[in-house]
Amino acid sequence: MGNRILIVEDEAKIARFVELELVHEGYEAEKTEDGRQGLEMALSGRFDLVILDIMLPGLNGVEVLRRLRKESEIPVIMLTARDAVMDKVSGLDAGADDYITKPFAIEELLARIRVALKRKGGNRDSGHMLEIGPVKLDTDRYEVTVKGESIELSNREFELLKLLMTNKNIVMKRDFLINEVCGYDYVGETNIIDVYVRYLRTKIDDKYGIKLIQTVRGVGYVIKD
């Protein structure tokens, strides 16, 4: 059987269209139009990925995601309105793995689903502790601490930080980071790495008064000893 995907979307035509396309691609799909029911279904353990709209009755998508993240790391792709920057920021801050803007091409959504499922299945390898200054990253437990305090990161934030720490003192180009963090078939905004670096700086550099990730103008980013 294929991966099971939950669609939480109150626009019936969109939900049905996505459901049919997913089934056609070999996935199993279920849908609900209500935020509260979507949360219950997502927490049931029956699904491998959630497609979550932001504007929902019952509970909005961001609140659904916040509550979901307290108990589950299931991959979540948010659906946002066109150019709704704050929706994207809120979704990513709440722990979304990715987002896609309406209206979207089904090929783009399918590509993002493949990337999210692939990352879920194959990224927790060679577990060990990485440490640079006061920052410690446990690849086995998927945990990051700064000065002994645990910080919460989204999956992509964690993967980006792990990649930079693993390759300390080496300047990592943006294109390489996009491929490694988002997948080679990523088709979203080209500044996505800059967005995640900004999130990491907010959660680590700004909060703890350190300068961890350095920008190499026109090239990419580096973490130095």
C-alpha positions as protocol buffer text, in pm:
chain_id: "A"
residue {
  index: 1
  type: MET
  ca { x: 0 y: 0 z: 0 }
}
residue {
  index: 2
  type: GLY
  ca { x: 110 y: 356 z: -63 }
}
residue {
  index: 3
  type: ASN
  ca { x: 168 y: 627 z: 194 }
}
residue {
  index: 4
  type: ARG
  ca { x: -144 y: 756 z: 365 }
}
residue {
  index: 5
  type: ILE
  ca { x: -207 y: 1129 z: 327 }
}
residue {
  index: 6
  type: LEU
  ca { x: -458 y: 1340 z: 518 }
}
residue {
  index: 7
  type: ILE
  ca { x: -608 y: 1643 z: 341 }
}
residue {
  index: 8
  type: VAL
  ca { x: -749 y: 1910 z: 576 }
}
residue {
  index: 9
  type: GLU
  ca { x: -917 y: 2157 z: 341 }
}
residue {
  index: 10
  type: ASP
  ca { x: -1262 y: 2320 z: 357 }
}
residue {
  index: 11
  type: GLU
  ca { x: -1285 y: 2405 z: -13 }
}
residue {
  index: 12
  type: ALA
  ca { x: -1458 y: 2090 z: -137 }
}
residue {
  index: 13
  type: LYS
  ca { x: -1346 y: 2119 z: -500 }
}
residue {
  index: 14
  type: ILE
  ca { x: -980 y: 2159 z: -407 }
}
residue {
  index: 15
  type: ALA
  ca { x: -993 y: 1877 z: -153 }
}
residue {
  index: 16
  type: ARG
  ca { x: -1159 y: 1639 z: -399 }
}
residue {
  index: 17
  type: PHE
  ca { x: -918 y: 1732 z: -679 }
}
residue {
  index: 18
  type: VAL
  ca { x: -615 y: 1671 z: -459 }
}
residue {
  index: 19
  type: GLU
  ca { x: -763 y: 1346 z: -329 }
}
residue {
  index: 20
  type: LEU
  ca { x: -819 y: 1209 z: -679 }
}
residue {
  index: 21
  type: GLU
  ca { x: -469 y: 1307 z: -793 }
}
residue {
  index: 22
  type: LEU
  ca { x: -310 y: 1145 z: -487 }
}
residue {
  index: 23
  type: VAL
  ca { x: -500 y: 823 z: -539 }
}
residue {
  index: 24
  type: HIS
  ca { x: -400 y: 829 z: -906 }
}
residue {
  index: 25
  type: GLU
  ca { x: -35 y: 857 z: -796 }
}
residue {
  index: 26
  type: GLY
  ca { x: -69 y: 551 z: -573 }
}
residue {
  index: 27
  type: TYR
  ca { x: -123 y: 718 z: -236 }
}
residue {
  index: 28
  type: GLU
  ca { x: -408 y: 648 z: 3 }
}
residue {
  index: 29
  type: ALA
  ca { x: -593 y: 968 z: 85 }
}
residue {
  index: 30
  type: GLU
  ca { x: -861 y: 1084 z: 326 }
}
residue {
  index: 31
  type: LYS
  ca { x: -999 y: 1433 z: 369 }
}
residue {
  index: 32
  type: THR
  ca { x: -1181 y: 1648 z: 619 }
}
residue {
  index: 33
  type: GLU
  ca { x: -1296 y: 2009 z: 607 }
}
residue {
  index: 34
  type: ASP
  ca { x: -1285 y: 2077 z: 981 }
}
residue {
  index: 35
  type: GLY
  ca { x: -979 y: 2185 z: 1178 }
}
residue {
  index: 36
  type: ARG
  ca { x: -1064 y: 2001 z: 1500 }
}
residue {
  index: 37
  type: GLN
  ca { x: -1143 y: 1678 z: 1322 }
}
residue {
  index: 38
  type: GLY
  ca { x: -827 y: 1719 z: 1114 }
}
residue {
  index: 39
  type: LEU
  ca { x: -620 y: 1744 z: 1433 }
}
residue {
  index: 40
  type: GLU
  ca { x: -778 y: 1430 z: 1575 }
}
residue {
  index: 41
  type: MET
  ca { x: -716 y: 1240 z: 1252 }
}
residue {
  index: 42
  type: ALA
  ca { x: -358 y: 1365 z: 1225 }
}
residue {
  index: 43
  type: LEU
  ca { x: -289 y: 1245 z: 1579 }
}
residue {
  index: 44
  type: SER
  ca { x: -438 y: 902 z: 1513 }
}
residue {
  index: 45
  type: GLY
  ca { x: -110 y: 764 z: 1381 }
}
residue {
  index: 46
  type: ARG
  ca { x: -275 y: 639 z: 1062 }
}
residue {
  index: 47
  type: PHE
  ca { x: -117 y: 893 z: 829 }
}
residue {
  index: 48
  type: ASP
  ca { x: 230 y: 959 z: 689 }
}
residue {
  index: 49
  type: LEU
  ca { x: 178 y: 1322 z: 585 }
}
residue {
  index: 50
  type: VAL
  ca { x: -77 y: 1603 z: 626 }
}
residue {
  index: 51
  type: ILE
  ca { x: -179 y: 1865 z: 371 }
}
residue {
  index: 52
  type: LEU
  ca { x: -317 y: 2145 z: 588 }
}
residue {
  index: 53
  type: ASP
  ca { x: -503 y: 2457 z: 477 }
}
residue {
  index: 54
  type: ILE
  ca { x: -466 y: 2768 z: 695 }
}
residue {
  index: 55
  type: MET
  ca { x: -821 y: 2900 z: 667 }
}
residue {
  index: 56
  type: LEU
  ca { x: -1038 y: 2633 z: 833 }
}
residue {
  index: 57
  type: PRO
  ca { x: -1357 y: 2619 z: 1040 }
}
residue {
  index: 58
  type: GLY
  ca { x: -1326 y: 2494 z: 1395 }
}
residue {
  index: 59
  type: LEU
  ca { x: -953 y: 2556 z: 1435 }
}
residue {
  index: 60
  type: ASN
  ca { x: -737 y: 2743 z: 1185 }
}
residue {
  index: 61
  type: GLY
  ca { x: -449 y: 2556 z: 1027 }
}
residue {
  index: 62
  type: VAL
  ca { x: -174 y: 2727 z: 1227 }
}
residue {
  index: 63
  type: GLU
  ca { x: -340 y: 2636 z: 1557 }
}
residue {
  index: 64
  type: VAL
  ca { x: -396 y: 2280 z: 1435 }
}
residue {
  index: 65
  type: LEU
  ca { x: -26 y: 2259 z: 1355 }
}
residue {
  index: 66
  type: ARG
  ca { x: 83 y: 2405 z: 1690 }
}
residue {
  index: 67
  type: ARG
  ca { x: -121 y: 2145 z: 1878 }
}
residue {
  index: 68
  type: LEU
  ca { x: -10 y: 1867 z: 1646 }
}
residue {
  index: 69
  type: ARG
  ca { x: 358 y: 1950 z: 1696 }
}
residue {
  index: 70
  type: LYS
  ca { x: 324 y: 1901 z: 2073 }
}
residue {
  index: 71
  type: GLU
  ca { x: 270 y: 1531 z: 2008 }
}
residue {
  index: 72
  type: SER
  ca { x: 379 y: 1444 z: 1654 }
}
residue {
  index: 73
  type: GLU
  ca { x: 653 y: 1512 z: 1399 }
}
residue {
  index: 74
  type: ILE
  ca { x: 442 y: 1397 z: 1103 }
}
residue {
  index: 75
  type: PRO
  ca { x: 537 y: 1596 z: 789 }
}
residue {
  index: 76
  type: VAL
  ca { x: 296 y: 1884 z: 722 }
}
residue {
  index: 77
  type: ILE
  ca { x: 260 y: 2086 z: 403 }
}
residue {
  index: 78
  type: MET
  ca { x: 64 y: 2408 z: 453 }
}
residue {
  index: 79
  type: LEU
  ca { x: -169 y: 2559 z: 193 }
}
residue {
  index: 80
  type: THR
  ca { x: -163 y: 2940 z: 197 }
}
residue {
  index: 81
  type: ALA
  ca { x: -334 y: 3218 z: 5 }
}
residue {
  index: 82
  type: ARG
  ca { x: -138 y: 3388 z: -271 }
}
residue {
  index: 83
  type: ASP
  ca { x: 124 y: 3632 z: -135 }
}
residue {
  index: 84
  type: ALA
  ca { x: 7 y: 3580 z: 225 }
}
residue {
  index: 85
  type: VAL
  ca { x: 356 y: 3624 z: 368 }
}
residue {
  index: 86
  type: MET
  ca { x: 244 y: 3620 z: 730 }
}
residue {
  index: 87
  type: ASP
  ca { x: 58 y: 3294 z: 674 }
}
residue {
  index: 88
  type: LYS
  ca { x: 379 y: 3137 z: 545 }
}
residue {
  index: 89
  type: VAL
  ca { x: 582 y: 3273 z: 836 }
}
residue {
  index: 90
  type: SER
  ca { x: 324 y: 3161 z: 1092 }
}
residue {
  index: 91
  type: GLY
  ca { x: 305 y: 2815 z: 939 }
}
residue {
  index: 92
  type: LEU
  ca { x: 682 y: 2767 z: 929 }
}
residue {
  index: 93
  type: ASP
  ca { x: 721 y: 2902 z: 1282 }
}
residue {
  index: 94
  type: ALA
  ca { x: 459 y: 2656 z: 1404 }
}
residue {
  index: 95
  type: GLY
  ca { x: 656 y: 2367 z: 1257 }
}
residue {
  index: 96
  type: ALA
  ca { x: 541 y: 2319 z: 898 }
}
residue {
  index: 97
  type: ASP
  ca { x: 783 y: 2126 z: 678 }
}
residue {
  index: 98
  type: ASP
  ca { x: 682 y: 2318 z: 367 }
}
residue {
  index: 99
  type: TYR
  ca { x: 411 y: 2539 z: 222 }
}
residue {
  index: 100
  type: ILE
  ca { x: 252 y: 2584 z: -116 }
}
residue {
  index: 101
  type: THR
  ca { x: 59 y: 2885 z: -242 }
}
residue {
  index: 102
  type: LYS
  ca { x: -289 y: 2868 z: -394 }
}
residue {
  index: 103
  type: PRO
  ca { x: -356 y: 2832 z: -678 }
}
residue {
  index: 104
  type: PHE
  ca { x: -95 y: 2563 z: -730 }
}
residue {
  index: 105
  type: ALA
  ca { x: 0 y: 2313 z: -998 }
}
residue {
  index: 106
  type: ILE
  ca { x: -63 y: 1957 z: -882 }
}
residue {
  index: 107
  type: GLU
  ca { x: 284 y: 1860 z: -1009 }
}
residue {
  index: 108
  type: GLU
  ca { x: 438 y: 2105 z: -764 }
}
residue {
  index: 109
  type: LEU
  ca { x: 238 y: 1966 z: -473 }
}
residue {
  index: 110
  type: LEU
  ca { x: 330 y: 1608 z: -566 }
}
residue {
  index: 111
  type: ALA
  ca { x: 698 y: 1705 z: -582 }
}
residue {
  index: 112
  type: ARG
  ca { x: 684 y: 1857 z: -236 }
}
residue {
  index: 113
  type: ILE
  ca { x: 505 y: 1551 z: -101 }
}
residue {
  index: 114
  type: ARG
  ca { x: 778 y: 1323 z: -238 }
}
residue {
  index: 115
  type: VAL
  ca { x: 1049 y: 1536 z: -78 }
}
residue {
  index: 116
  type: ALA
  ca { x: 873 y: 1549 z: 260 }
}
residue {
  index: 117
  type: LEU
  ca { x: 814 y: 1172 z: 267 }
}
residue {
  index: 118
  type: LYS
  ca { x: 1171 y: 1101 z: 156 }
}
residue {
  index: 119
  type: ARG
  ca { x: 1310 y: 1322 z: 431 }
}
residue {
  index: 120
  type: LYS
  ca { x: 1086 y: 1156 z: 687 }
}
residue {
  index: 121
  type: GLY
  ca { x: 1213 y: 814 z: 590 }
}
residue {
  index: 122
  type: GLY
  ca { x: 1584 y: 871 z: 552 }
}
residue {
  index: 123
  type: ASN
  ca { x: 1738 y: 1149 z: 749 }
}
residue {
  index: 124
  type: ARG
  ca { x: 1811 y: 1021 z: 1094 }
}
residue {
  index: 125
  type: ASP
  ca { x: 2128 y: 837 z: 1012 }
}
residue {
  index: 126
  type: SER
  ca { x: 2471 y: 816 z: 1178 }
}
residue {
  index: 127
  type: GLY
  ca { x: 2344 y: 958 z: 1504 }
}
residue {
  index: 128
  type: HIS
  ca { x: 2598 y: 1150 z: 1709 }
}
residue {
  index: 129
  type: MET
  ca { x: 2652 y: 1482 z: 1880 }
}
residue {
  index: 130
  type: LEU
  ca { x: 2774 y: 1788 z: 1692 }
}
residue {
  index: 131
  type: GLU
  ca { x: 2907 y: 2073 z: 1904 }
}
residue {
  index: 132
  type: ILE
  ca { x: 3022 y: 2423 z: 1814 }
}
residue {
  index: 133
  type: GLY
  ca { x: 3065 y: 2667 z: 2100 }
}
residue {
  index: 134
  type: PRO
  ca { x: 2751 y: 2662 z: 2316 }
}
residue {
  index: 135
  type: VAL
  ca { x: 2545 y: 2491 z: 2043 }
}
residue {
  index: 136
  type: LYS
  ca { x: 2495 y: 2115 z: 2063 }
}
residue {
  index: 137
  type: LEU
  ca { x: 2303 y: 1914 z: 1803 }
}
residue {
  index: 138
  type: ASP
  ca { x: 2207 y: 1550 z: 1866 }
}
residue {
  index: 139
  type: THR
  ca { x: 2137 y: 1386 z: 1528 }
}
residue {
  index: 140
  type: ASP
  ca { x: 2005 y: 1075 z: 1701 }
}
residue {
  index: 141
  type: ARG
  ca { x: 1745 y: 1244 z: 1916 }
}
residue {
  index: 142
  type: TYR
  ca { x: 1680 y: 1532 z: 1677 }
}
residue {
  index: 143
  type: GLU
  ca { x: 1751 y: 1778 z: 1958 }
}
residue {
  index: 144
  type: VAL
  ca { x: 1937 y: 2110 z: 1970 }
}
residue {
  index: 145
  type: THR
  ca { x: 2048 y: 2285 z: 2287 }
}
residue {
  index: 146
  type: VAL
  ca { x: 2212 y: 2626 z: 2330 }
}
residue {
  index: 147
  type: LYS
  ca { x: 2387 y: 2696 z: 2661 }
}
residue {
  index: 148
  type: GLY
  ca { x: 2208 y: 2393 z: 2800 }
}
residue {
  index: 149
  type: GLU
  ca { x: 1860 y: 2509 z: 2696 }
}
residue {
  index: 150
  type: SER
  ca { x: 1659 y: 2306 z: 2447 }
}
residue {
  index: 151
  type: ILE
  ca { x: 1527 y: 2496 z: 2143 }
}
residue {
  index: 152
  type: GLU
  ca { x: 1251 y: 2394 z: 1906 }
}
residue {
  index: 153
  type: LEU
  ca { x: 1332 y: 2378 z: 1535 }
}
residue {
  index: 154
  type: SER
  ca { x: 1128 y: 2273 z: 1235 }
}
residue {
  index: 155
  type: ASN
  ca { x: 1257 y: 1977 z: 1036 }
}
residue {
  index: 156
  type: ARG
  ca { x: 1414 y: 2199 z: 772 }
}
residue {
  index: 157
  type: GLU
  ca { x: 1572 y: 2431 z: 1026 }
}
residue {
  index: 158
  type: PHE
  ca { x: 1726 y: 2128 z: 1196 }
}
residue {
  index: 159
  type: GLU
  ca { x: 1854 y: 1982 z: 869 }
}
residue {
  index: 160
  type: LEU
  ca { x: 2007 y: 2316 z: 765 }
}
residue {
  index: 161
  type: LEU
  ca { x: 2178 y: 2362 z: 1101 }
}
residue {
  index: 162
  type: LYS
  ca { x: 2305 y: 2003 z: 1096 }
}
residue {
  index: 163
  type: LEU
  ca { x: 2445 y: 2048 z: 745 }
}
residue {
  index: 164
  type: LEU
  ca { x: 2627 y: 2370 z: 836 }
}
residue {
  index: 165
  type: MET
  ca { x: 2764 y: 2225 z: 1162 }
}
residue {
  index: 166
  type: THR
  ca { x: 2876 y: 1904 z: 993 }
}
residue {
  index: 167
  type: ASN
  ca { x: 3066 y: 2112 z: 736 }
}
residue {
  index: 168
  type: LYS
  ca { x: 3203 y: 2373 z: 977 }
}
residue {
  index: 169
  type: ASN
  ca { x: 3459 y: 2617 z: 834 }
}
residue {
  index: 170
  type: ILE
  ca { x: 3341 y: 2530 z: 479 }
}
residue {
  index: 171
  type: VAL
  ca { x: 3135 y: 2787 z: 288 }
}
residue {
  index: 172
  type: MET
  ca { x: 2816 y: 2616 z: 169 }
}
residue {
  index: 173
  type: LYS
  ca { x: 2662 y: 2754 z: -149 }
}
residue {
  index: 174
  type: ARG
  ca { x: 2294 y: 2840 z: -151 }
}
residue {
  index: 175
  type: ASP
  ca { x: 2211 y: 2606 z: -441 }
}
residue {
  index: 176
  type: PHE
  ca { x: 2376 y: 2315 z: -260 }
}
residue {
  index: 177
  type: LEU
  ca { x: 2190 y: 2395 z: 61 }
}
residue {
  index: 178
  type: ILE
  ca { x: 1857 y: 2408 z: -124 }
}
residue {
  index: 179
  type: ASN
  ca { x: 1921 y: 2067 z: -282 }
}
residue {
  index: 180
  type: GLU
  ca { x: 2029 y: 1909 z: 46 }
}
residue {
  index: 181
  type: VAL
  ca { x: 1767 y: 2064 z: 272 }
}
residue {
  index: 182
  type: CYS
  ca { x: 1468 y: 2084 z: 37 }
}
residue {
  index: 183
  type: GLY
  ca { x: 1545 y: 1807 z: -213 }
}
residue {
  index: 184
  type: TYR
  ca { x: 1661 y: 1811 z: -573 }
}
residue {
  index: 185
  type: ASP
  ca { x: 1304 y: 1837 z: -702 }
}
residue {
  index: 186
  type: TYR
  ca { x: 1223 y: 2142 z: -487 }
}
residue {
  index: 187
  type: VAL
  ca { x: 1035 y: 2397 z: -699 }
}
residue {
  index: 188
  type: GLY
  ca { x: 960 y: 2681 z: -455 }
}
residue {
  index: 189
  type: GLU
  ca { x: 1112 y: 3022 z: -388 }
}
residue {
  index: 190
  type: THR
  ca { x: 1486 y: 3048 z: -448 }
}
residue {
  index: 191
  type: ASN
  ca { x: 1540 y: 3249 z: -128 }
}
residue {
  index: 192
  type: ILE
  ca { x: 1408 y: 2971 z: 95 }
}
residue {
  index: 193
  type: ILE
  ca { x: 1750 y: 2909 z: 254 }
}
residue {
  index: 194
  type: ASP
  ca { x: 1779 y: 3278 z: 346 }
}
residue {
  index: 195
  type: VAL
  ca { x: 1441 y: 3247 z: 518 }
}
residue {
  index: 196
  type: TYR
  ca { x: 1551 y: 2948 z: 726 }
}
residue {
  index: 197
  type: VAL
  ca { x: 1882 y: 3112 z: 814 }
}
residue {
  index: 198
  type: ARG
  ca { x: 1686 y: 3411 z: 941 }
}
residue {
  index: 199
  type: TYR
  ca { x: 1472 y: 3180 z: 1156 }
}
residue {
  index: 200
  type: LEU
  ca { x: 1781 y: 3009 z: 1298 }
}
residue {
  index: 201
  type: ARG
  ca { x: 1942 y: 3343 z: 1377 }
}
residue {
  index: 202
  type: THR
  ca { x: 1628 y: 3456 z: 1556 }
}
residue {
  index: 203
  type: LYS
  ca { x: 1613 y: 3139 z: 1765 }
}
residue {
  index: 204
  type: ILE
  ca { x: 1986 y: 3109 z: 1836 }
}
residue {
  index: 205
  type: ASP
  ca { x: 2200 y: 3417 z: 1758 }
}
residue {
  index: 206
  type: ASP
  ca { x: 1955 y: 3685 z: 1870 }
}
residue {
  index: 207
  type: LYS
  ca { x: 1825 y: 3500 z: 2176 }
}
residue {
  index: 208
  type: TYR
  ca { x: 2161 y: 3387 z: 2312 }
}
residue {
  index: 209
  type: GLY
  ca { x: 2384 y: 3673 z: 2198 }
}
residue {
  index: 210
  type: ILE
  ca { x: 2612 y: 3469 z: 1973 }
}
residue {
  index: 211
  type: LYS
  ca { x: 2707 y: 3483 z: 1605 }
}
residue {
  index: 212
  type: LEU
  ca { x: 2676 y: 3130 z: 1475 }
}
residue {
  index: 213
  type: ILE
  ca { x: 2587 y: 3145 z: 1106 }
}
residue {
  index: 214
  type: GLN
  ca { x: 2793 y: 3384 z: 892 }
}
residue {
  index: 215
  type: THR
  ca { x: 2691 y: 3513 z: 550 }
}
residue {
  index: 216
  type: VAL
  ca { x: 2938 y: 3498 z: 264 }
}
residue {
  index: 217
  type: ARG
  ca { x: 2795 y: 3759 z: 31 }
}
residue {
  index: 218
  type: GLY
  ca { x: 2700 y: 3627 z: -311 }
}
residue {
  index: 219
  type: VAL
  ca { x: 2792 y: 3269 z: -220 }
}
residue {
  index: 220
  type: GLY
  ca { x: 2616 y: 3121 z: 82 }
}
residue {
  index: 221
  type: TYR
  ca { x: 2670 y: 3053 z: 453 }
}
residue {
  index: 222
  type: VAL
  ca { x: 2928 y: 2910 z: 690 }
}
residue {
  index: 223
  type: ILE
  ca { x: 2960 y: 2819 z: 1058 }
}
residue {
  index: 224
  type: LYS
  ca { x: 3312 y: 2865 z: 1193 }
}
residue {
  index: 225
  type: ASP
  ca { x: 3474 y: 2734 z: 1510 }
}
